[in-house]
Amino acid sequence: MHRFLRGCVALGLCSERTDGAFELTALGAKLRSDTPGPEYSLAILNGEEYAAAWNHLLQSVMTGETAFDHVFGESAWEHRQKHPELNQRFNTWLEKGAASAGQGLSQVYDFSRHKAAADIGGGEGALLSAVLQANPGMNGILFDQPHVIAVAQKKIESAALNARCQFVEGDFFNTVPSGADVFILKSILHDWDDEKCSVILRNCRAAMRPGQPLLVLEKIMPISVATRPSTVMGDLHMLAVTGGRERTIDEYRRLFDAAGFDLKKVTPLPTGHSVLETARTA
């Protein structure tokens, strides 16, 4: 244990006192299981899932297959559905970024003309909650799988937004609920290959009227690696874990065109995401 703690000092997780005892640094304290931040959840995901997939990244490079599926014998989504604790860690990790993205989205997009927003694959509702809080006159529809919605309902209720939010269970590969004026896809398309993205977009289109907006929040692949290396590494993570990819603006435009959407505007957010504002064609 002493040797391990010395290693933690070298990593900046602990400090060594003059009396020989060790204590957590501010960085180390973030990895406690009882802290409110997402770092502990990401550490668990890295250890239980991501490291194993990345260790077999060569499998993806050589075959184009998803390393995660090769290691675990199922997709990351199927694996987490069977392991509720890991699923909760995944959603906890996403929650902070989703809330920040929702706040940023409300600053750059005018929701005042809409009565209802639908967050498709919206997880536990952090983004939708931020949008509803910033737009008191609007209602929301949160759409995700049943095991996610069960947790989301409690979180939306704790934010006192239950009366303004409708919860719909389902799978966006089958259908998407109608009834909203604006639809949102945040960090969804980068999880999937072009064929599956086309299915998601076409299901969104089927739920929309001509001219209705679809707001897609994604990190845009830069032309030069040096411009945004974190997005490039995120693309490798998609290759290893989900089978998806980060895309350039032109690659997203081709997806939208094929699915019946016009890309109208691209606006960067402080979170590193960009809002790709599209509209359903006639």
C-alpha positions in Angstrom: 0.0 0.0 0.0 2.9 2.3 0.8 4.4 1.7 -2.7 0.9 2.3 -4.3 0.4 5.6 -2.4 3.9 6.8 -3.5 2.7 6.2 -7.0 -0.4 8.2 -6.4 1.9 11.1 -5.3 3.8 10.8 -8.5 0.5 11.0 -10.4 -0.6 14.1 -8.4 -3.5 12.2 -6.7 -2.0 12.3 -3.2 0.6 14.4 -1.3 3.1 13.0 1.2 3.2 14.8 4.5 6.4 15.3 6.6 5.1 12.7 9.1 5.0 10.1 6.4 1.2 10.1 6.0 -0.5 10.6 2.7 -3.6 12.7 1.9 -5.6 13.4 -1.2 -4.9 16.3 -3.4 -7.7 18.4 -5.0 -7.4 16.2 -8.1 -7.4 12.9 -6.0 -10.5 14.1 -4.1 -12.4 14.3 -7.4 -12.1 10.5 -7.7 -13.9 9.8 -4.4 -17.2 7.9 -4.9 -19.1 10.4 -2.7 -18.2 13.5 -4.7 -20.8 15.2 -6.9 -18.6 15.6 -9.9 -18.4 13.1 -12.9 -14.7 12.2 -12.6 -15.4 9.1 -10.4 -17.9 7.8 -12.9 -15.5 8.3 -15.8 -12.7 6.5 -13.9 -15.0 3.5 -13.4 -16.0 3.5 -17.1 -12.4 3.7 -18.1 -11.4 0.8 -16.0 -14.4 -1.5 -16.6 -15.1 -0.8 -20.3 -13.0 1.7 -22.2 -9.5 0.4 -21.4 -10.4 -3.1 -22.6 -11.7 -1.7 -25.9 -8.7 0.6 -26.4 -6.4 -2.4 -25.8 -7.9 -4.0 -28.9 -7.9 -0.8 -31.0 -5.7 -2.7 -33.5 -8.8 -5.0 -34.2 -10.7 -1.9 -35.3 -7.8 -0.6 -37.4 -7.3 -3.9 -39.2 -11.0 -4.9 -39.7 -13.1 -1.8 -39.3 -15.1 -3.6 -36.6 -15.8 -2.1 -33.2 -13.2 -3.2 -30.6 -15.7 -3.1 -27.8 -18.0 -5.5 -29.5 -15.0 -7.8 -30.2 -14.0 -7.8 -26.5 -17.4 -8.0 -24.8 -19.4 -9.9 -27.4 -22.0 -7.1 -27.5 -22.3 -3.4 -28.1 -21.6 -0.9 -25.3 -25.4 -0.1 -25.1 -26.3 -3.7 -24.7 -23.5 -4.2 -22.1 -24.7 -1.2 -20.0 -28.3 -2.2 -20.2 -27.2 -5.5 -18.5 -25.1 -3.6 -15.9 -27.2 -0.8 -14.4 -24.3 0.6 -12.3 -22.2 1.1 -15.4 -25.2 2.6 -17.2 -25.6 5.1 -14.3 -21.9 5.9 -14.4 -22.2 6.6 -18.1 -25.2 8.9 -17.7 -23.5 10.7 -14.7 -20.5 11.4 -16.8 -22.6 12.8 -19.7 -24.8 14.9 -17.4 -22.5 17.8 -16.7 -21.6 18.3 -20.4 -25.2 18.0 -21.4 -26.3 20.7 -18.9 -23.6 23.0 -20.1 -24.5 22.4 -23.8 -28.2 23.1 -22.9 -27.2 26.4 -21.4 -25.0 27.3 -24.4 -27.7 26.3 -26.8 -30.3 28.6 -25.1 -27.9 31.5 -25.6 -27.4 31.0 -29.3 -30.8 29.7 -30.5 -34.1 31.6 -30.1 -36.6 29.2 -28.5 -39.2 31.9 -27.9 -41.1 31.0 -31.1 -41.5 27.4 -30.0 -44.1 25.9 -27.6 -42.4 22.5 -27.2 -38.9 21.0 -27.7 -38.2 17.3 -28.1 -34.8 15.9 -26.9 -34.3 12.7 -28.8 -32.1 10.3 -27.0 -31.9 12.9 -24.3 -30.6 10.6 -21.5 -31.5 11.7 -18.0 -32.7 15.1 -19.2 -29.9 17.4 -18.2 -29.9 19.3 -21.6 -33.7 19.5 -21.8 -33.8 20.8 -18.2 -31.3 23.5 -19.0 -33.4 24.6 -22.0 -36.7 24.6 -20.1 -35.2 26.6 -17.3 -34.0 29.2 -19.7 -37.3 29.2 -21.5 -40.1 29.2 -18.9 -42.9 29.4 -21.5 -41.9 26.2 -23.3 -42.7 22.5 -22.6 -40.5 19.5 -23.3 -40.6 15.9 -24.6 -37.8 13.6 -23.3 -37.4 10.5 -25.5 -35.1 7.6 -24.5 -35.0 3.9 -23.7 -37.2 2.7 -20.7 -34.3 2.1 -18.3 -33.0 5.6 -18.9 -36.4 7.3 -18.6 -37.0 5.7 -15.3 -34.1 7.7 -13.8 -34.8 10.8 -15.8 -38.3 11.2 -14.4 -36.8 11.5 -10.9 -34.2 14.1 -12.0 -36.7 16.2 -13.9 -39.0 16.1 -10.9 -36.2 17.2 -8.6 -35.7 20.2 -10.9 -39.4 21.1 -10.5 -39.9 20.7 -14.2 -42.2 17.6 -14.2 -45.3 19.5 -15.1 -43.7 20.9 -18.2 -42.1 17.6 -19.4 -43.6 14.6 -21.2 -41.6 11.3 -21.0 -41.7 9.0 -23.9 -40.0 5.6 -23.9 -38.8 4.1 -27.2 -35.9 3.4 -29.6 -35.0 6.0 -32.2 -34.1 3.2 -34.6 -37.9 2.4 -34.7 -39.7 5.6 -34.3 -39.5 9.2 -32.9 -42.4 10.9 -31.1 -44.1 13.8 -32.8 -45.8 16.9 -31.1 -42.8 19.2 -30.8 -41.9 22.4 -32.6 -38.2 21.9 -32.5 -36.2 18.6 -32.2 -32.8 18.2 -30.6 -30.1 15.5 -31.2 -27.1 16.0 -28.9 -24.1 13.7 -29.2 -26.2 11.0 -30.9 -25.1 10.8 -34.5 -21.4 10.5 -33.6 -22.1 7.2 -31.9 -23.2 5.5 -35.2 -22.1 4.8 -38.7 -23.7 6.6 -41.7 -26.3 3.9 -42.3 -27.6 4.0 -38.8 -27.5 7.8 -38.7 -29.6 7.8 -41.8 -32.3 5.7 -40.0 -32.3 8.0 -37.0 -32.6 11.1 -39.2 -35.3 9.7 -41.3 -37.3 8.7 -38.2 -36.9 12.3 -37.0 -38.1 13.5 -40.3 -41.2 11.3 -40.2 -42.2 13.0 -36.9 -41.7 16.5 -38.2 -43.6 18.9 -40.5 -41.9 20.5 -43.5 -39.7 23.4 -42.4 -39.5 22.3 -38.7 -36.0 22.7 -37.2 -33.8 19.9 -36.1 -30.8 21.0 -33.9 -27.9 18.7 -34.0 -25.2 19.2 -31.4 -21.9 17.5 -32.2 -18.1 18.1 -32.1 -16.9 18.9 -35.6 -13.9 17.1 -37.0 -11.2 19.7 -37.8 -9.5 19.9 -41.2 -6.1 20.1 -39.3 -5.4 17.8 -36.4 -3.6 20.5 -34.5 -6.7 22.7 -34.5 -8.6 20.4 -32.2 -6.7 17.2 -31.2 -9.3 16.3 -28.6 -11.9 15.8 -31.2 -9.5 13.6 -33.2 -8.9 11.5 -30.1 -12.7 11.4 -29.6 -13.0 10.0 -33.1 -10.6 7.1 -32.2 -12.8 6.5 -29.1 -15.8 6.2 -31.3 -13.9 3.7 -33.5 -13.0 1.6 -30.4 -16.2 1.8 -28.4 -19.3 2.7 -30.3 -18.6 2.1 -34.0 -19.4 5.7 -34.8 -17.2 8.6 -35.8 -16.7 12.3 -35.5 -17.5 14.1 -38.8 -16.6 17.2 -40.7 -19.3 19.8 -41.6 -19.3 18.5 -45.2 -19.8 14.9 -44.0 -22.7 16.0 -41.8 -24.2 18.0 -44.7 -24.2 14.9 -46.9 -26.0 12.9 -44.1 -28.6 15.7 -43.8 -29.1 16.0 -47.6 -29.7 12.2 -47.9 -32.2 12.2 -45.1 -34.2 15.2 -46.3 -32.8 18.0 -44.2 -31.2 21.3 -45.2 -28.2 22.5 -43.1 -28.9 26.2 -42.5 -26.4 27.3 -39.9 -23.4 26.1 -37.8 -22.7 27.8 -34.5 -19.9 26.8 -32.1 -20.6 26.5 -28.3 -18.1 27.0 -25.4 -18.4 23.3 -24.7 -16.6 22.4 -27.9 -19.8 21.3 -29.6 -21.4 23.1 -32.5 -25.1 23.6 -33.2 -25.9 22.4 -36.7 -29.2 24.0 -37.3 -31.2 22.1 -40.0 -34.7 22.1 -41.3 -36.9 19.4 -42.7 -37.4 19.7 -46.4 -40.8 19.5 -48.0 
